[in-house]
Amino acid sequence: MLTSQRKALIAERLNREGEIVAKTLAGELALSEDTIRRDLREMAAEGLLKRVHGGALPLVPPLPDFAARQAVASDEKAALGARAADMVKPEQVIFVDGGTTTAALARALPRGFAFTVVTHSPTIACELERHPTAEVVLIGGRLYKHSMVTGGAAALEMIRSLKADLYFMGVTAAHPTHGLTTGDMEEAATKRIIAENAAATFVLLTQEKLGRASPWRIMPLPAATGLIVPAGLMPEVLAPYRDLDVEIVEA
């Protein structure tokens, strides 16, 4: 098999199955594992996939700026946000992550009873400016402009002093093996600490984030209480996540 044919097969398999295991593919093609690894290295250098230990994953492209992301999959995000908002109960303290999907959640939060929203996102706080019953606590720190959240020592000190009933997490990717990931090392650490200080963590996931991985791991999938995903996904898409005994909430 020519190199170009192998790479085309790898790209097709990666698109269909969401990962490549070098040892398995080498056995199927009766090739050496070194040959497959070399192909994966070359494809990674060309920006076609992400190399990981033992194989490869689809490449998650760099995020566009916050304003541009607001227009992407807006109906899907609205449905996820509405389903997450239904989980909120009176007098709870909820932590709402930054992001365009969680902004949809903020807009859908119930207005018939009192609760507290803690966030490190000025954008989320602004969404709640006119909310009649939500007490809003905004965590300060250095602003990460691409995702519109604060971070750094001051933010982490405040987060560690908090015990939230619910944490609604935003991520850039979720993969059964490689877990919940994001594109920034500091943000990954911040999200992990928020989850450690919450009684329950639910992750809002648009379809495009499933089966992918970003550079920085937040935590393994089973560490989350549940995943909120779009309704109507094919059973085989969700099967690897259900196998991890994590709650799947369809929106």
C-alpha positions as CSV (number, residue, x, y, z in Angstrom):
1,M,0.0,0.0,0.0
2,L,1.4,3.4,-1.0
3,T,2.0,6.1,1.6
4,S,-0.7,8.3,0.1
5,Q,-3.2,5.4,0.3
6,R,-2.4,4.7,3.9
7,K,-2.8,8.4,4.9
8,A,-6.1,8.5,3.1
9,L,-7.3,5.4,5.0
10,I,-6.1,6.9,8.3
11,A,-8.0,10.2,7.6
12,E,-11.2,8.3,6.7
13,R,-10.9,6.0,9.8
14,L,-10.2,8.9,12.1
15,N,-13.3,10.8,10.7
16,R,-15.5,7.7,11.2
17,E,-14.2,6.2,14.5
18,G,-12.8,9.3,16.2
19,E,-9.4,7.7,17.0
20,I,-6.5,5.7,15.6
21,V,-4.6,3.1,17.7
22,A,-1.3,2.5,15.9
23,K,-0.9,-1.1,17.0
24,T,-4.4,-2.1,16.0
25,L,-4.2,-0.4,12.6
26,A,-0.7,-1.9,11.9
27,G,-2.1,-5.4,12.6
28,E,-5.1,-4.9,10.3
29,L,-2.9,-3.7,7.5
30,A,-0.1,-6.3,8.1
31,L,2.4,-3.4,8.5
32,S,5.0,-2.5,11.1
33,E,3.8,-0.3,13.9
34,D,6.7,2.0,13.1
35,T,5.3,2.6,9.6
36,I,1.9,3.7,11.0
37,R,3.6,5.9,13.6
38,R,5.7,7.6,10.9
39,D,2.5,8.2,8.9
40,L,0.9,9.7,12.0
41,R,3.9,11.9,12.7
42,E,3.9,13.3,9.2
43,M,0.1,13.9,9.2
44,A,0.4,15.7,12.5
45,A,3.1,17.9,11.1
46,E,0.8,18.7,8.2
47,G,-1.9,19.8,10.7
48,L,-4.2,16.8,9.8
49,L,-4.5,15.2,13.2
50,K,-3.4,15.3,16.8
51,R,-0.7,12.7,17.9
52,V,-1.3,11.1,21.3
53,H,0.4,8.2,23.1
54,G,-0.3,5.1,21.0
55,G,-2.1,6.7,18.1
56,A,-4.0,9.8,17.0
57,L,-7.2,11.8,17.5
58,P,-9.0,14.3,15.3
59,L,-7.5,17.8,15.5
60,V,-9.6,20.4,17.3
61,P,-9.1,23.6,15.4
62,P,-8.2,26.8,17.4
63,L,-11.3,28.5,18.8
64,P,-12.5,31.6,16.9
65,D,-13.1,34.6,19.1
66,F,-16.0,34.7,21.5
67,A,-18.2,36.9,19.3
68,A,-17.8,34.6,16.3
69,R,-18.6,31.5,18.4
70,Q,-21.9,32.9,19.5
71,A,-23.3,32.3,16.1
72,V,-22.2,28.7,15.8
73,A,-24.9,26.0,16.5
74,S,-27.0,28.5,18.3
75,D,-30.2,26.4,18.3
76,E,-28.2,23.4,19.7
77,K,-26.7,25.6,22.4
78,A,-30.1,27.0,23.4
79,A,-31.5,23.5,23.8
80,L,-28.5,22.4,26.0
81,G,-28.8,25.6,28.0
82,A,-32.5,25.1,28.6
83,R,-32.0,21.5,29.7
84,A,-29.3,22.5,32.2
85,A,-31.4,25.3,33.6
86,D,-34.1,22.8,34.4
87,M,-31.7,21.2,36.9
88,V,-31.4,24.3,39.1
89,K,-33.4,24.2,42.3
90,P,-34.4,27.0,44.8
91,E,-31.6,28.3,47.0
92,Q,-28.9,26.4,45.3
93,V,-25.4,27.8,44.6
94,I,-24.4,27.1,41.0
95,F,-21.1,27.8,39.3
96,V,-21.5,28.7,35.6
97,D,-18.4,28.4,33.4
98,G,-17.6,30.8,30.6
99,G,-18.5,30.1,27.0
100,T,-21.2,30.5,24.5
101,T,-23.1,27.4,25.5
102,T,-23.2,28.4,29.1
103,A,-24.3,31.9,28.0
104,A,-27.4,30.1,26.6
105,L,-27.8,28.5,30.0
106,A,-27.6,31.8,31.8
107,R,-30.4,33.2,29.5
108,A,-32.6,30.2,30.4
109,L,-32.2,30.2,34.2
110,P,-35.5,30.0,36.1
111,R,-37.1,33.3,37.3
112,G,-39.6,31.9,39.7
113,F,-37.3,31.4,42.7
114,A,-34.1,32.6,44.3
115,F,-30.6,31.0,43.8
116,T,-27.0,32.1,43.5
117,V,-24.8,32.1,40.4
118,V,-21.1,32.2,40.8
119,T,-19.0,32.7,37.7
120,H,-15.5,33.8,36.6
121,S,-16.9,35.1,33.3
122,P,-17.9,38.8,33.0
123,T,-20.0,37.7,30.0
124,I,-22.1,35.4,32.1
125,A,-22.5,38.0,34.8
126,C,-23.8,40.5,32.1
127,E,-26.3,38.0,30.9
128,L,-27.8,38.0,34.4
129,E,-27.9,41.8,34.8
130,R,-31.7,41.9,34.6
131,H,-32.4,38.5,36.1
132,P,-35.0,39.1,38.9
133,T,-34.1,36.4,41.4
134,A,-30.5,35.4,40.8
135,E,-27.8,36.6,43.2
136,V,-24.6,37.0,41.1
137,V,-21.1,36.6,42.4
138,L,-18.3,37.5,39.9
139,I,-14.8,36.1,40.6
140,G,-12.0,38.4,39.6
141,G,-8.5,37.9,38.3
142,R,-6.6,38.2,35.0
143,L,-9.0,38.1,32.0
144,Y,-8.4,35.5,29.3
145,K,-9.9,37.5,26.4
146,H,-10.3,34.5,24.0
147,S,-12.7,32.8,26.3
148,M,-13.8,35.7,28.5
149,V,-13.0,34.2,31.9
150,T,-10.7,35.2,34.7
151,G,-7.9,33.2,36.0
152,G,-4.7,33.4,38.1
153,A,-4.0,33.2,41.8
154,A,-6.7,35.6,42.9
155,A,-9.4,33.7,41.1
156,L,-8.2,30.3,42.3
157,E,-8.2,31.5,45.9
158,M,-11.9,32.5,45.7
159,I,-12.8,29.3,43.9
160,R,-11.2,27.2,46.6
161,S,-13.3,28.9,49.2
162,L,-16.6,28.0,47.4
163,K,-18.7,24.9,47.7
164,A,-21.2,24.9,44.8
165,D,-24.2,22.6,44.5
166,L,-23.9,22.4,40.7
167,Y,-21.1,23.2,38.3
168,F,-22.0,23.7,34.7
169,M,-18.7,23.1,32.8
170,G,-17.8,24.2,29.3
171,V,-15.0,22.3,27.4
172,T,-13.6,22.3,23.9
173,A,-13.6,18.5,23.5
174,A,-14.7,15.3,25.2
175,H,-13.3,11.8,24.4
176,P,-14.0,8.5,26.1
177,T,-10.3,7.7,26.5
178,H,-8.7,11.1,26.8
179,G,-11.4,12.7,28.9
180,L,-12.5,16.3,29.1
181,T,-10.0,18.7,27.5
182,T,-9.5,22.4,26.6
183,G,-7.1,24.5,24.7
184,D,-5.4,26.3,27.6
185,M,-3.3,24.9,30.5
186,E,-4.4,27.5,33.0
187,E,-8.1,27.2,32.1
188,A,-7.8,23.4,32.4
189,A,-6.4,23.7,36.0
190,T,-9.1,26.3,36.9
191,K,-11.9,24.0,35.7
192,R,-10.5,21.1,37.5
193,I,-10.5,23.0,40.8
194,I,-14.0,24.3,40.3
195,A,-15.2,20.7,39.8
196,E,-13.3,19.5,42.9
197,N,-15.3,22.1,44.9
198,A,-18.7,21.3,43.5
199,A,-21.2,18.6,44.7
200,A,-22.1,17.8,41.1
201,T,-20.5,18.7,37.7
202,F,-22.5,18.6,34.4
203,V,-20.7,19.2,31.1
204,L,-22.5,20.9,28.2
205,L,-21.4,19.4,24.9
206,T,-22.4,20.3,21.4
207,Q,-22.1,17.5,18.9
208,E,-18.9,18.8,17.3
209,K,-17.0,18.3,20.6
210,L,-17.7,14.6,21.0
211,G,-14.9,12.2,20.1
212,R,-12.2,14.9,20.0
213,A,-9.4,16.1,22.2
214,S,-7.7,19.4,22.9
215,P,-4.1,19.7,24.3
216,W,-4.9,20.1,28.0
217,R,-6.8,17.6,30.1
218,I,-9.2,18.8,32.7
219,M,-10.2,15.4,34.1
220,P,-11.4,11.9,33.0
221,L,-15.0,11.6,31.9
222,P,-16.1,9.5,34.9
223,A,-15.1,12.4,37.2
224,A,-18.1,14.4,35.9
225,T,-21.6,13.7,37.2
226,G,-23.1,13.8,33.8
227,L,-22.9,15.0,30.2
228,I,-25.6,17.2,28.6
229,V,-25.8,16.4,24.9
230,P,-28.1,17.1,22.0
231,A,-31.1,14.8,21.6
232,G,-31.2,12.4,18.6
233,L,-27.5,11.4,18.4
234,M,-26.9,8.0,17.0
235,P,-26.6,5.3,19.7
236,E,-23.1,4.3,18.6
237,V,-22.0,7.9,19.2
238,L,-23.0,7.8,22.8
239,A,-22.2,4.1,23.6
240,P,-18.6,4.7,24.6
241,Y,-19.7,7.4,27.0
242,R,-22.5,5.3,28.5
243,D,-20.0,2.5,29.0
244,L,-18.1,4.8,31.4
245,D,-21.1,4.9,33.7
246,V,-21.5,8.7,33.4
247,E,-25.0,10.0,33.3
248,I,-26.1,11.1,29.8
249,V,-28.8,13.9,29.7
250,E,-30.3,14.5,26.3
251,A,-31.5,18.0,25.5
